[in-house]
Amino acid sequence: MALCYPMAMGLNKGHKVTKNMSKLRHSHCHGCLTKHTKSLRDMIEVGFASYKQSIWDMLKFSKDTQALKFIKKRVGTHIHAKRQEDLSDVLAAKRKAAVKD
């Protein structure tokens, strides 16, 4: 256990001063959400990509395999295409909401 004396050694050595608190630079605000951008993003409703619209139409008429092939052609691999198939879940949720109303 070390005693705390005002000695010029260790971490607390030297003349005691208070740090000057300077204003943050503008560059530190990069990536922060401002009120303006938040309001704009709330206003704009983000839709799907154009190729997803055609997939949407295929899924409406229960052409699942054809939709999967189409996604695979656009995205590249089968695994990526299966990840993109979440549109069927969105479609099912919209149908449930339509039934409730």
N, CA, C and O atoms as CSV, one atom per row, in Angstrom:
chain,resi,resn,atom,element,x,y,z
A,1,MET,N,N,0.843,-1.179,0.000
A,1,MET,CA,C,0.000,0.000,0.000
A,1,MET,C,C,0.885,1.237,0.000
A,1,MET,O,O,1.703,1.437,0.898
A,2,ALA,N,N,0.707,2.048,-1.008
A,2,ALA,CA,C,1.545,3.233,-1.134
A,2,ALA,C,C,0.823,4.441,-0.569
A,2,ALA,O,O,-0.377,4.626,-0.775
A,3,LEU,N,N,1.574,5.249,0.142
A,3,LEU,CA,C,1.031,6.497,0.679
A,3,LEU,C,C,1.072,7.566,-0.406
A,3,LEU,O,O,1.975,7.582,-1.242
A,4,CYS,N,N,0.095,8.451,-0.384
A,4,CYS,CA,C,0.015,9.477,-1.418
A,4,CYS,C,C,0.593,10.782,-0.875
A,4,CYS,O,O,-0.084,11.524,-0.164
A,5,TYR,N,N,1.832,11.048,-1.213
A,5,TYR,CA,C,2.492,12.289,-0.827
A,5,TYR,C,C,2.759,13.099,-2.082
A,5,TYR,O,O,2.914,12.539,-3.167
A,6,PRO,N,N,2.813,14.431,-1.935
A,6,PRO,CA,C,3.115,15.250,-3.124
A,6,PRO,C,C,4.598,15.167,-3.488
A,6,PRO,O,O,5.343,16.132,-3.318
A,7,MET,N,N,5.010,14.017,-3.984
A,7,MET,CA,C,6.409,13.821,-4.358
A,7,MET,C,C,6.526,13.791,-5.874
A,7,MET,O,O,5.567,13.456,-6.569
A,8,ALA,N,N,7.676,14.133,-6.378
A,8,ALA,CA,C,7.914,14.174,-7.819
A,8,ALA,C,C,8.355,12.808,-8.318
A,8,ALA,O,O,9.453,12.662,-8.855
A,9,MET,N,N,7.501,11.810,-8.140
A,9,MET,CA,C,7.806,10.476,-8.648
A,9,MET,C,C,6.504,9.715,-8.866
A,9,MET,O,O,5.494,10.011,-8.227
A,10,GLY,N,N,6.523,8.766,-9.739
A,10,GLY,CA,C,5.339,7.964,-10.006
A,10,GLY,C,C,4.406,8.616,-11.017
A,10,GLY,O,O,4.797,9.531,-11.741
A,11,LEU,N,N,3.166,8.131,-11.056
A,11,LEU,CA,C,2.196,8.623,-12.034
A,11,LEU,C,C,1.716,10.036,-11.731
A,11,LEU,O,O,1.392,10.790,-12.649
A,12,ASN,N,N,1.669,10.400,-10.467
A,12,ASN,CA,C,1.114,11.699,-10.086
A,12,ASN,C,C,2.187,12.771,-9.920
A,12,ASN,O,O,1.957,13.756,-9.218
A,13,LYS,N,N,3.339,12.608,-10.539
A,13,LYS,CA,C,4.425,13.570,-10.363
A,13,LYS,C,C,4.146,14.850,-11.147
A,13,LYS,O,O,3.326,14.859,-12.066
A,14,GLY,N,N,4.814,15.897,-10.788
A,14,GLY,CA,C,4.725,17.149,-11.520
A,14,GLY,C,C,3.716,18.118,-10.937
A,14,GLY,O,O,3.052,17.828,-9.942
A,15,HIS,N,N,3.616,19.260,-11.566
A,15,HIS,CA,C,2.731,20.342,-11.124
A,15,HIS,C,C,1.276,19.988,-11.451
A,15,HIS,O,O,0.973,19.585,-12.573
A,16,LYS,N,N,0.392,20.136,-10.485
A,16,LYS,CA,C,-1.022,19.794,-10.681
A,16,LYS,C,C,-1.717,20.900,-11.477
A,16,LYS,O,O,-1.704,22.066,-11.084
A,17,VAL,N,N,-2.317,20.518,-12.591
A,17,VAL,CA,C,-3.047,21.467,-13.432
A,17,VAL,C,C,-4.394,20.868,-13.810
A,17,VAL,O,O,-4.579,19.652,-13.759
A,18,THR,N,N,-5.327,21.724,-14.188
A,18,THR,CA,C,-6.604,21.238,-14.704
A,18,THR,C,C,-6.537,21.242,-16.229
A,18,THR,O,O,-5.987,22.164,-16.832
A,19,LYS,N,N,-7.095,20.215,-16.839
A,19,LYS,CA,C,-7.029,20.103,-18.289
A,19,LYS,C,C,-7.976,21.104,-18.933
A,19,LYS,O,O,-9.075,21.348,-18.435
A,20,ASN,N,N,-7.535,21.678,-20.045
A,20,ASN,CA,C,-8.400,22.547,-20.838
A,20,ASN,C,C,-9.349,21.675,-21.641
A,20,ASN,O,O,-8.908,20.817,-22.406
A,21,MET,N,N,-10.637,21.884,-21.476
A,21,MET,CA,C,-11.625,21.127,-22.237
A,21,MET,C,C,-11.941,21.901,-23.510
A,21,MET,O,O,-12.629,22.921,-23.481
A,22,SER,N,N,-11.429,21.399,-24.621
A,22,SER,CA,C,-11.679,22.067,-25.891
A,22,SER,C,C,-12.930,21.478,-26.548
A,22,SER,O,O,-13.350,20.360,-26.249
A,23,LYS,N,N,-13.505,22.267,-27.447
A,23,LYS,CA,C,-14.708,21.852,-28.158
A,23,LYS,C,C,-14.349,20.727,-29.129
A,23,LYS,O,O,-13.256,20.727,-29.695
A,24,LEU,N,N,-15.258,19.770,-29.326
A,24,LEU,CA,C,-15.006,18.668,-30.252
A,24,LEU,C,C,-14.859,19.189,-31.681
A,24,LEU,O,O,-15.531,20.137,-32.087
A,25,ARG,N,N,-13.976,18.553,-32.421
A,25,ARG,CA,C,-13.822,18.915,-33.819
A,25,ARG,C,C,-15.037,18.453,-34.611
A,25,ARG,O,O,-15.748,17.532,-34.207
A,26,HIS,N,N,-15.260,19.100,-35.732
A,26,HIS,CA,C,-16.402,18.754,-36.578
A,26,HIS,C,C,-16.266,17.333,-37.129
A,26,HIS,O,O,-17.264,16.657,-37.381
A,27,SER,N,N,-15.023,16.890,-37.312
A,27,SER,CA,C,-14.794,15.565,-37.877
A,27,SER,C,C,-15.247,14.457,-36.930
A,27,SER,O,O,-15.506,13.339,-37.375
A,28,HIS,N,N,-15.346,14.745,-35.642
A,28,HIS,CA,C,-15.796,13.737,-34.682
A,28,HIS,C,C,-17.292,13.463,-34.802
A,28,HIS,O,O,-17.779,12.448,-34.303
A,29,CYS,N,N,-18.018,14.355,-35.457
A,29,CYS,CA,C,-19.464,14.183,-35.610
A,29,CYS,C,C,-19.815,13.321,-36.817
A,29,CYS,O,O,-20.993,13.063,-37.065
A,30,HIS,N,N,-18.809,12.869,-37.574
A,30,HIS,CA,C,-19.064,12.064,-38.771
A,30,HIS,C,C,-19.731,10.750,-38.376
A,30,HIS,O,O,-19.220,10.014,-37.532
A,31,GLY,N,N,-20.861,10.466,-38.985
A,31,GLY,CA,C,-21.573,9.235,-38.701
A,31,GLY,C,C,-22.646,9.382,-37.640
A,31,GLY,O,O,-23.448,8.467,-37.453
A,32,CYS,N,N,-22.683,10.507,-36.940
A,32,CYS,CA,C,-23.709,10.727,-35.922
A,32,CYS,C,C,-25.011,11.111,-36.617
A,32,CYS,O,O,-25.001,11.792,-37.642
A,33,LEU,N,N,-26.106,10.678,-36.063
A,33,LEU,CA,C,-27.410,10.972,-36.635
A,33,LEU,C,C,-27.885,12.333,-36.149
A,33,LEU,O,O,-28.016,12.553,-34.945
A,34,THR,N,N,-28.142,13.246,-37.077
A,34,THR,CA,C,-28.626,14.574,-36.709
A,34,THR,C,C,-30.155,14.580,-36.748
A,34,THR,O,O,-30.782,13.653,-37.261
A,35,LYS,N,N,-30.733,15.637,-36.199
A,35,LYS,CA,C,-32.191,15.744,-36.194
A,35,LYS,C,C,-32.738,15.791,-37.619
A,35,LYS,O,O,-33.777,15.206,-37.925
A,36,HIS,N,N,-32.013,16.501,-38.482
A,36,HIS,CA,C,-32.460,16.683,-39.861
A,36,HIS,C,C,-32.478,15.358,-40.621
A,36,HIS,O,O,-33.469,15.027,-41.272
A,37,THR,N,N,-31.376,14.598,-40.537
A,37,THR,CA,C,-31.328,13.327,-41.264
A,37,THR,C,C,-32.312,12.327,-40.686
A,37,THR,O,O,-32.884,11.518,-41.417
A,38,LYS,N,N,-32.512,12.380,-39.371
A,38,LYS,CA,C,-33.478,11.467,-38.749
A,38,LYS,C,C,-34.882,11.740,-39.265
A,38,LYS,O,O,-35.621,10.807,-39.582
A,39,SER,N,N,-35.258,13.019,-39.352
A,39,SER,CA,C,-36.591,13.362,-39.838
A,39,SER,C,C,-36.756,12.982,-41.306
A,39,SER,O,O,-37.825,12.529,-41.717
A,40,LEU,N,N,-35.691,13.166,-42.103
A,40,LEU,CA,C,-35.767,12.783,-43.512
A,40,LEU,C,C,-35.918,11.284,-43.684
A,40,LEU,O,O,-36.714,10.831,-44.507
A,41,ARG,N,N,-35.162,10.507,-42.919
A,41,ARG,CA,C,-35.247,9.056,-43.025
A,41,ARG,C,C,-36.596,8.534,-42.558
A,41,ARG,O,O,-37.085,7.530,-43.074
A,42,ASP,N,N,-37.202,9.208,-41.584
A,42,ASP,CA,C,-38.527,8.801,-41.139
A,42,ASP,C,C,-39.577,9.074,-42.217
A,42,ASP,O,O,-40.537,8.318,-42.369
A,43,MET,N,N,-39.378,10.178,-42.973
A,43,MET,CA,C,-40.339,10.526,-44.013
A,43,MET,C,C,-40.264,9.570,-45.189
A,43,MET,O,O,-41.290,9.128,-45.706
A,44,ILE,N,N,-39.045,9.251,-45.613
A,44,ILE,CA,C,-38.856,8.439,-46.810
A,44,ILE,C,C,-39.023,6.965,-46.462
A,44,ILE,O,O,-38.337,6.444,-45.583
A,45,GLU,N,N,-39.925,6.309,-47.146
A,45,GLU,CA,C,-40.126,4.882,-46.933
A,45,GLU,C,C,-39.271,4.127,-47.941
A,45,GLU,O,O,-39.431,4.289,-49.151
A,46,VAL,N,N,-38.380,3.318,-47.442
A,46,VAL,CA,C,-37.452,2.602,-48.305
A,46,VAL,C,C,-38.137,1.362,-48.855
A,46,VAL,O,O,-38.701,0.566,-48.105
A,47,GLY,N,N,-38.082,1.207,-50.159
A,47,GLY,CA,C,-38.712,0.064,-50.805
A,47,GLY,C,C,-37.699,-1.013,-51.129
A,47,GLY,O,O,-36.594,-1.031,-50.588
A,48,PHE,N,N,-38.081,-1.893,-52.002
A,48,PHE,CA,C,-37.212,-2.983,-52.409
A,48,PHE,C,C,-36.555,-2.653,-53.744
A,48,PHE,O,O,-36.966,-1.722,-54.436
A,49,ALA,N,N,-35.536,-3.420,-54.094
A,49,ALA,CA,C,-34.873,-3.258,-55.382
A,49,ALA,C,C,-35.809,-3.708,-56.499
A,49,ALA,O,O,-36.796,-4.403,-56.257
A,50,SER,N,N,-35.486,-3.304,-57.716
A,50,SER,CA,C,-36.384,-3.585,-58.841
A,50,SER,C,C,-36.507,-5.081,-59.115
A,50,SER,O,O,-37.585,-5.559,-59.470
A,51,TYR,N,N,-35.406,-5.827,-58.951
A,51,TYR,CA,C,-35.507,-7.265,-59.201
A,51,TYR,C,C,-36.321,-7.960,-58.118
A,51,TYR,O,O,-36.897,-9.022,-58.356
A,52,LYS,N,N,-36.371,-7.362,-56.928
A,52,LYS,CA,C,-37.171,-7.961,-55.863
A,52,LYS,C,C,-38.668,-7.772,-56.117
A,52,LYS,O,O,-39.491,-8.545,-55.627
A,53,GLN,N,N,-39.010,-6.737,-56.888
A,53,GLN,CA,C,-40.421,-6.532,-57.227
A,53,GLN,C,C,-40.931,-7.680,-58.102
A,53,GLN,O,O,-42.055,-8.152,-57.926
A,54,SER,N,N,-40.091,-8.125,-59.049
A,54,SER,CA,C,-40.519,-9.232,-59.904
A,54,SER,C,C,-40.582,-10.538,-59.129
A,54,SER,O,O,-41.425,-11.391,-59.406
A,55,ILE,N,N,-39.688,-10.694,-58.154
A,55,ILE,CA,C,-39.733,-11.872,-57.282
A,55,ILE,C,C,-41.022,-11.859,-56.474
A,55,ILE,O,O,-41.666,-12.889,-56.274
A,56,TRP,N,N,-41.377,-10.670,-56.018
A,56,TRP,CA,C,-42.605,-10.468,-55.242
A,56,TRP,C,C,-43.806,-10.976,-56.028
A,56,TRP,O,O,-44.665,-11.672,-55.488
A,57,ASP,N,N,-43.856,-10.617,-57.321
A,57,ASP,CA,C,-44.969,-11.050,-58.165
A,57,ASP,C,C,-44.985,-12.570,-58.334
A,57,ASP,O,O,-46.051,-13.185,-58.347
A,58,MET,N,N,-43.804,-13.171,-58.464
A,58,MET,CA,C,-43.734,-14.628,-58.588
A,58,MET,C,C,-44.230,-15.312,-57.317
A,58,MET,O,O,-44.950,-16.309,-57.374
A,59,LEU,N,N,-43.836,-14.763,-56.174
A,59,LEU,CA,C,-44.241,-15.370,-54.900
A,59,LEU,C,C,-45.744,-15.213,-54.649
A,59,LEU,O,O,-46.357,-16.037,-53.970
A,60,LYS,N,N,-46.327,-14.152,-55.199
A,60,LYS,CA,C,-47.780,-13.966,-55.054
A,60,LYS,C,C,-48.542,-15.120,-55.683
A,60,LYS,O,O,-49.579,-15.549,-55.176
A,61,PHE,N,N,-48.013,-15.616,-56.799
A,61,PHE,CA,C,-48.681,-16.707,-57.518
A,61,PHE,C,C,-48.063,-18.056,-57.191
A,61,PHE,O,O,-48.192,-19.006,-57.963
A,62,SER,N,N,-47.389,-18.141,-56.042
A,62,SER,CA,C,-46.763,-19.356,-55.485
A,62,SER,C,C,-45.860,-20.076,-56.485
A,62,SER,O,O,-45.962,-21.288,-56.672
A,63,LYS,N,N,-44.987,-19.320,-57.114
A,63,LYS,CA,C,-43.962,-19.885,-57.986
A,63,LYS,C,C,-42.618,-19.783,-57.265
A,63,LYS,O,O,-41.738,-19.020,-57.664
A,64,ASP,N,N,-42.482,-20.568,-56.198
A,64,ASP,CA,C,-41.317,-20.458,-55.322
A,64,ASP,C,C,-40.022,-20.876,-56.008
A,64,ASP,O,O,-39.007,-20.190,-55.893
A,65,THR,N,N,-40.054,-22.005,-56.724
A,65,THR,CA,C,-38.827,-22.500,-57.359
A,65,THR,C,C,-38.365,-21.560,-58.463
A,65,THR,O,O,-37.168,-21.335,-58.643
A,66,GLN,N,N,-39.314,-21.022,-59.190
A,66,GLN,CA,C,-38.975,-20.080,-60.261
A,66,GLN,C,C,-38.383,-18.808,-59.665
A,66,GLN,O,O,-37.447,-18.233,-60.219
A,67,ALA,N,N,-38.930,-18.376,-58.541
A,67,ALA,CA,C,-38.412,-17.182,-57.865
A,67,ALA,C,C,-36.994,-17.426,-57.367
A,67,ALA,O,O,-36.131,-16.556,-57.486
A,68,LEU,N,N,-36.753,-18.616,-56.808
A,68,LEU,CA,C,-35.424,-18.955,-56.311
A,68,LEU,C,C,-34.402,-18.967,-57.450
A,68,LEU,O,O,-33.286,-18.473,-57.289
A,69,LYS,N,N,-34.778,-19.522,-58.586
A,69,LYS,CA,C,-33.887,-19.539,-59.747
A,69,LYS,C,C,-33.580,-18.112,-60.219
A,69,LYS,O,O,-32.447,-17.793,-60.579
A,70,PHE,N,N,-34.603,-17.273,-60.209
A,70,PHE,CA,C,-34.442,-15.882,-60.645
A,70,PHE,C,C,-33.482,-15.137,-59.718
A,70,PHE,O,O,-32.596,-14.415,-60.177
A,71,ILE,N,N,-33.668,-15.320,-58.409
A,71,ILE,CA,C,-32.784,-14.665,-57.433
A,71,ILE,C,C,-31.355,-15.166,-57.610
A,71,ILE,O,O,-30.398,-14.392,-57.566
A,72,LYS,N,N,-31.229,-16.481,-57.812
A,72,LYS,CA,C,-29.902,-17.079,-57.967
A,72,LYS,C,C,-29.168,-16.478,-59.159
A,72,LYS,O,O,-27.961,-16.243,-59.106
A,73,LYS,N,N,-29.906,-16.235,-60.225
A,73,LYS,CA,C,-29.304,-15.646,-61.419
A,73,LYS,C,C,-28.844,-14.217,-61.138
A,73,LYS,O,O,-27.789,-13.796,-61.614
A,74,ARG,N,N,-29.636,-13.470,-60.362
A,74,ARG,CA,C,-29.304,-12.074,-60.082
A,74,ARG,C,C,-28.204,-11.938,-59.028
A,74,ARG,O,O,-27.289,-11.130,-59.186
A,75,VAL,N,N,-28.292,-12.720,-57.963
A,75,VAL,CA,C,-27.383,-12.568,-56.830
A,75,VAL,C,C,-26.075,-13.313,-57.048
A,75,VAL,O,O,-25.011,-12.787,-56.722
A,76,GLY,N,N,-26.131,-14.524,-57.591
A,76,GLY,CA,C,-24.901,-15.236,-57.882
A,76,GLY,C,C,-24.861,-16.655,-57.367
A,76,GLY,O,O,-24.635,-17.581,-58.145
A,77,THR,N,N,-25.075,-16.857,-56.066
A,77,THR,CA,C,-24.966,-18.207,-55.518
A,77,THR,C,C,-26.294,-18.648,-54.917
A,77,THR,O,O,-27.171,-17.837,-54.621
A,78,HIS,N,N,-26.409,-19.959,-54.746
A,78,HIS,CA,C,-27.643,-20.540,-54.212
A,78,HIS,C,C,-27.866,-20.117,-52.752
A,78,HIS,O,O,-28.992,-19.831,-52.344
A,79,ILE,N,N,-26.778,-20.082,-51.978
A,79,ILE,CA,C,-26.896,-19.730,-50.558
A,79,ILE,C,C,-27.341,-18.278,-50.396
A,79,ILE,O,O,-28.190,-17.973,-49.559
A,80,HIS,N,N,-26.761,-17.377,-51.208
A,80,HIS,CA,C,-27.170,-15.974,-51.160
A,80,HIS,C,C,-28.625,-15.821,-51.587
A,80,HIS,O,O,-29.357,-14.986,-51.056
A,81,ALA,N,N,-29.026,-16.629,-52.540
A,81,ALA,CA,C,-30.405,-16.577,-53.016
A,81,ALA,C,C,-31.369,-17.014,-51.921
A,81,ALA,O,O,-32.442,-16.432,-51.760
A,82,LYS,N,N,-30.978,-18.055,-51.163
A,82,LYS,CA,C,-31.850,-18.517,-50.081
A,82,LYS,C,C,-31.992,-17.458,-49.000
A,82,LYS,O,O,-33.047,-17.344,-48.377
A,83,ARG,N,N,-30.935,-16.682,-48.773
A,83,ARG,CA,C,-31.005,-15.584,-47.796
A,83,ARG,C,C,-31.946,-14.494,-48.274
A,83,ARG,O,O,-32.607,-13.840,-47.467
A,84,GLN,N,N,-32.009,-14.297,-49.587
A,84,GLN,CA,C,-32.869,-13.265,-50.163
A,84,GLN,C,C,-34.338,-13.670,-50.143
A,84,GLN,O,O,-35.210,-12.832,-50.372
A,85,GLU,N,N,-34.625,-14.940,-49.872
A,85,GLU,CA,C,-35.994,-15.424,-49.938
A,85,GLU,C,C,-36.857,-14.964,-48.773
A,85,GLU,O,O,-38.000,-15.405,-48.647
A,86,ASP,N,N,-36.337,-14.089,-47.922
A,86,ASP,CA,C,-37.127,-13.588,-46.798
A,86,ASP,C,C,-38.323,-12.773,-47.275
A,86,ASP,O,O,-39.187,-12.415,-46.474
A,87,LEU,N,N,-38.379,-12.476,-48.565
A,87,LEU,CA,C,-39.531,-11.757,-49.114
A,87,LEU,C,C,-40.815,-12.536,-48.923
A,87,LEU,O,O,-41.885,-11.946,-48.772
A,88,SER,N,N,-40.720,-13.860,-48.929
A,88,SER,CA,C,-41.921,-14.670,-48.727
A,88,SER,C,C,-42.472,-14.467,-47.323
A,88,SER,O,O,-43.686,-14.495,-47.121
A,89,ASP,N,N,-41.574,-14.259,-46.341
A,89,ASP,CA,C,-42.026,-13.977,-44.973
A,89,ASP,C,C,-42.713,-12.620,-44.900
A,89,ASP,O,O,-43.721,-12.460,-44.211
A,90,VAL,N,N,-42.161,-11.643,-45.617
A,90,VAL,CA,C,-42.757,-10.300,-45.649
A,90,VAL,C,C,-44.131,-10.355,-46.292
A,90,VAL,O,O,-45.074,-9.708,-45.834
A,91,LEU,N,N,-44.231,-11.140,-47.362
A,91,LEU,CA,C,-45.505,-11.289,-48.065
A,91,LEU,C,C,-46.547,-11.951,-47.166
A,91,LEU,O,O,-47.708,-11.542,-47.151
A,92,ALA,N,N,-46.136,-12.968,-46.424
A,92,ALA,CA,C,-47.049,-13.649,-45.504
A,92,ALA,C,C,-47.509,-12.703,-44.400
A,92,ALA,O,O,-48.675,-12.735,-44.007
A,93,ALA,N,N,-46.613,-11.866,-43.899
A,93,ALA,CA,C,-46.975,-10.905,-42.860
A,93,ALA,C,C,-47.982,-9.882,-43.398
A,93,ALA,O,O,-48.913,-9.492,-42.694
A,94,LYS,N,N,-47.786,-9.450,-44.657
A,94,LYS,CA,C,-48.737,-8.504,-45.253
A,94,LYS,C,C,-50.101,-9.141,-45.429
A,94,LYS,O,O,-51.123,-8.485,-45.232
A,95,ARG,N,N,-50.127,-10.415,-45.800
A,95,ARG,CA,C,-51.408,-11.118,-45.964
A,95,ARG,C,C,-52.145,-11.227,-44.633
A,95,ARG,O,O,-53.360,-11.045,-44.569
A,96,LYS,N,N,-51.379,-11.532,-43.548
A,96,LYS,CA,C,-52.002,-11.601,-42.219
A,96,LYS,C,C,-52.575,-10.265,-41.799
A,96,LYS,O,O,-53.660,-10.193,-41.221
A,97,ALA,N,N,-51.829,-9.197,-42.097
A,97,ALA,CA,C,-52.303,-7.850,-41.747
A,97,ALA,C,C,-53.558,-7.504,-42.543
A,97,ALA,O,O,-54.458,-6.847,-42.021
A,98,ALA,N,N,-53.627,-7.940,-43.806
A,98,ALA,CA,C,-54.787,-7.657,-44.637
A,98,ALA,C,C,-56.012,-8.426,-44.126
A,98,ALA,O,O,-57.134,-7.924,-44.196
A,99,VAL,N,N,-55.795,-9.644,-43.612
A,99,VAL,CA,C,-56.907,-10.443,-43.090
A,99,VAL,C,C,-57.455,-9.807,-41.819
A,99,VAL,O,O,-58.667,-9.809,-41.604
A,100,LYS,N,N,-56.584,-9.263,-40.973
A,100,LYS,CA,C,-57.016,-8.637,-39.716
A,100,LYS,C,C,-57.863,-7.401,-39.962
A,100,LYS,O,O,-58.791,-7.125,-39.203
A,101,ASP,N,N,-57.550,-6.643,-41.033
A,101,ASP,CA,C,-58.294,-5.404,-41.325
A,101,ASP,C,C,-59.610,-5.655,-41.941
A,101,ASP,O,O,-60.342,-4.711,-42.239
